[in-house]
Amino acid sequence: MAERMVGLKAPSFEMKTVDGEGKNFGRVSLEDYKGKWLVMFFYPLDFTFVCPTEIKGYNSKIEDFKKLGAEILGVSTDSEHSHKAWINAAHDQGGLGQLQFPLASDMTQKVARDYGVLVEEDGIALRGLFIIDPEGVLRYSVVHDLNVGRSVDETIRVLQGLKAGGLCPIDWKPGDEML
């Protein structure tokens, strides 16, 4: 059974990245997001089938996340070079296309392990989604099977609820009454 992480300081991290344009390499750490909301999601592998649907989904709603003061970070255990190749590959060769957020490389598997999503025997991450508040506290965590993509709209709804600061009943949306 995984240990409790929600409500506690998020595990610190530092990873290599490629920008969403697939041009420049960099580094990212949890400290870079201090004062901002971070939506960090793990996906299993580059050049696969479900992963691009999720990544493109988060990319298509980037303005909604920005309006909520949140940044997006995609993470897998692939290298930053693999991420760059995936962004830049032709669509008919499984290419991802340009993004408005970086992809991070967790080749050491340390971050996936720290966040409880590493499939040790395969060296890949489960589909883990984490929302970290501006003070670095993990406020939301969902982890599930490799075969099912996540809901970007639900991620936005949860972020809105966390930012609203009250008790949000099932299916709550902004403008709805809180408890």
Backbone torsions as a table, in degrees:
resi	resn	phi	psi	omega
1	MET	NA	135.8	-179.9
2	ALA	-71.5	147.4	178.1
3	GLU	-80.7	156.0	-179.6
4	ARG	-65.4	133.5	175.8
5	MET	-125.7	-30.5	-177.2
6	VAL	-64.0	133.4	-178.7
7	GLY	92.7	-6.4	178.9
8	LEU	-111.0	166.9	175.7
9	LYS	-57.0	134.6	177.9
10	ALA	-68.0	143.6	176.4
11	PRO	-58.5	133.8	179.1
12	SER	-66.7	153.1	176.9
13	PHE	-151.5	158.1	168.8
14	GLU	-146.3	127.3	-177.3
15	MET	-141.1	156.9	172.0
16	LYS	-78.2	150.2	-178.4
17	THR	-136.9	166.5	162.3
18	VAL	-125.6	140.8	179.8
19	ASP	-69.4	165.1	-176.8
20	GLY	-63.9	-18.7	177.1
21	GLU	-81.5	-10.0	-179.9
22	GLY	73.0	30.0	-177.2
23	LYS	-114.3	-48.6	-169.5
24	ASN	-114.0	137.5	174.9
25	PHE	-90.5	153.4	178.5
26	GLY	-158.2	-162.9	176.9
27	ARG	-135.9	152.7	178.5
28	VAL	-139.8	145.2	176.1
29	SER	-137.3	164.3	176.6
30	LEU	-58.5	-37.2	179.7
31	GLU	-58.0	-29.4	179.9
32	ASP	-62.9	-20.5	-176.7
33	TYR	-102.6	7.5	178.9
34	LYS	-57.0	132.0	-178.8
35	GLY	86.3	0.9	-179.9
36	LYS	-130.4	158.4	170.3
37	TRP	-82.4	140.6	177.6
38	LEU	-123.1	127.3	170.6
39	VAL	-106.1	107.4	-178.6
40	MET	-112.8	125.9	178.9
41	PHE	-125.7	138.8	175.6
42	PHE	-97.8	142.6	173.7
43	TYR	-134.2	156.8	-171.9
44	PRO	-66.7	-56.0	-171.2
45	LEU	-152.5	148.8	169.9
46	ASP	-69.4	160.3	176.2
47	PHE	56.8	40.1	176.6
48	THR	-118.9	-162.0	-166.3
49	PHE	-106.2	-49.6	-179.3
50	VAL	-78.1	-37.7	-175.1
51	CYS	-53.1	-46.6	-178.5
52	PRO	-65.5	-28.2	178.6
53	THR	-65.6	-39.7	178.3
54	GLU	-68.6	-49.3	-176.7
55	ILE	-60.3	-44.8	178.1
56	LYS	-66.4	-33.5	177.2
57	GLY	-63.9	-46.7	177.0
58	TYR	-63.8	-38.7	179.1
59	ASN	-63.7	-39.2	-178.0
60	SER	-67.0	-21.2	-179.0
61	LYS	-108.9	18.7	-175.0
62	ILE	-57.7	-37.3	-179.3
63	GLU	-65.4	-35.5	176.5
64	ASP	-63.4	-41.8	178.1
65	PHE	-66.4	-41.7	179.9
66	LYS	-62.1	-41.2	178.5
67	LYS	-61.5	-26.4	178.5
68	LEU	-91.5	5.2	178.9
69	GLY	73.6	26.1	-177.1
70	ALA	-113.3	148.4	173.7
71	GLU	-114.3	156.5	-177.3
72	ILE	-113.5	142.0	173.9
73	LEU	-140.3	119.9	174.9
74	GLY	-94.7	141.1	-175.5
75	VAL	-138.1	136.0	167.4
76	SER	-142.8	174.2	179.9
77	THR	-85.8	4.4	174.0
78	ASP	-72.9	163.6	177.9
79	SER	-76.8	160.9	174.5
80	GLU	-62.6	-26.8	178.0
81	HIS	-70.8	-38.4	175.2
82	SER	-64.3	-43.1	177.2
83	HIS	-57.6	-46.5	-179.1
84	LYS	-61.3	-45.8	179.6
85	ALA	-61.9	-38.8	-179.3
86	TRP	-67.2	-42.9	177.8
87	ILE	-62.0	-40.3	-173.2
88	ASN	-90.2	-11.2	-179.5
89	ALA	-65.8	149.9	176.5
90	ALA	-62.1	148.0	-178.1
91	HIS	-56.4	-42.0	-178.5
92	ASP	-71.1	-6.4	175.5
93	GLN	-109.0	19.5	177.5
94	GLY	85.7	14.1	-178.6
95	GLY	-63.9	148.1	-177.1
96	LEU	-84.9	-38.9	-173.8
97	GLY	90.1	170.6	-176.2
98	GLN	-71.2	148.5	-178.7
99	LEU	-123.9	167.8	177.0
100	GLN	-108.4	19.6	175.5
101	PHE	-150.3	158.4	-177.8
102	PRO	-80.5	160.7	169.8
103	LEU	-112.6	131.8	-176.9
104	ALA	-105.3	149.4	179.9
105	SER	-104.8	121.5	176.8
106	ASP	-113.0	54.3	-177.1
107	MET	-61.1	-29.0	178.3
108	THR	-74.7	-15.1	-179.2
109	GLN	68.2	7.7	-178.1
110	LYS	-65.3	-43.7	-176.2
111	VAL	-68.9	-44.9	177.4
112	ALA	-59.5	-40.5	178.0
113	ARG	-65.1	-47.3	-179.0
114	ASP	-60.5	-32.6	-179.5
115	TYR	-92.4	2.8	174.2
116	GLY	75.3	24.6	-177.5
117	VAL	-116.8	3.1	-176.4
118	LEU	-77.2	129.5	170.2
119	VAL	-92.7	94.0	-170.9
120	GLU	-52.4	-47.1	-174.3
121	GLU	-67.9	-20.9	179.8
122	ASP	-108.0	-13.4	-179.6
123	GLY	68.5	25.7	179.4
124	ILE	-125.8	166.5	179.7
125	ALA	-99.2	143.2	167.7
126	LEU	-67.7	172.8	175.9
127	ARG	-79.2	90.9	-179.8
128	GLY	-108.1	135.6	179.5
129	LEU	-124.9	130.9	-176.5
130	PHE	-134.1	133.1	173.4
131	ILE	-111.8	123.5	-177.7
132	ILE	-115.5	131.0	-176.6
133	ASP	-80.1	172.3	-176.3
134	PRO	-61.0	-17.0	177.7
135	GLU	-94.7	3.2	178.6
136	GLY	85.9	15.9	178.7
137	VAL	-93.2	132.0	177.0
138	LEU	-73.5	119.2	-174.6
139	ARG	-108.1	-17.1	-177.2
140	TYR	-154.4	140.2	180.0
141	SER	-147.5	131.5	172.6
142	VAL	-141.4	132.6	-178.8
143	VAL	-133.0	132.6	178.3
144	HIS	-150.0	179.6	-174.2
145	ASP	-56.1	155.9	-177.6
146	LEU	-67.2	-24.8	-170.6
147	ASN	-84.7	-8.4	-174.4
148	VAL	-121.3	123.9	178.0
149	GLY	-75.0	159.4	-179.2
150	ARG	-87.2	166.2	177.7
151	SER	-99.5	115.5	177.8
152	VAL	-65.9	-39.6	-179.9
153	ASP	-62.5	-38.0	177.9
154	GLU	-67.8	-36.8	176.6
155	THR	-60.8	-43.7	178.5
156	ILE	-63.9	-44.0	-179.7
157	ARG	-61.3	-43.8	179.2
158	VAL	-64.3	-43.3	178.1
159	LEU	-60.7	-43.4	177.1
160	GLN	-60.1	-42.3	179.2
161	GLY	-64.4	-43.5	178.3
162	LEU	-61.9	-41.0	-179.6
163	LYS	-71.6	-26.5	-178.9
164	ALA	-67.3	-29.4	173.0
165	GLY	78.7	11.2	179.5
166	GLY	-121.3	-166.7	177.4
167	LEU	-90.6	112.9	-175.4
168	CYS	-103.6	115.3	179.6
169	PRO	-71.2	174.9	179.4
170	ILE	-50.8	138.6	177.7
171	ASP	59.7	17.5	177.5
172	TRP	-55.8	142.2	173.7
173	LYS	-136.2	155.6	178.3
174	PRO	-51.5	134.4	-177.5
175	GLY	99.4	-22.3	176.8
176	ASP	-74.4	157.5	177.6
177	GLU	-71.8	140.2	174.5
178	MET	-93.9	164.5	179.1
179	LEU	-80.8	NA	NA
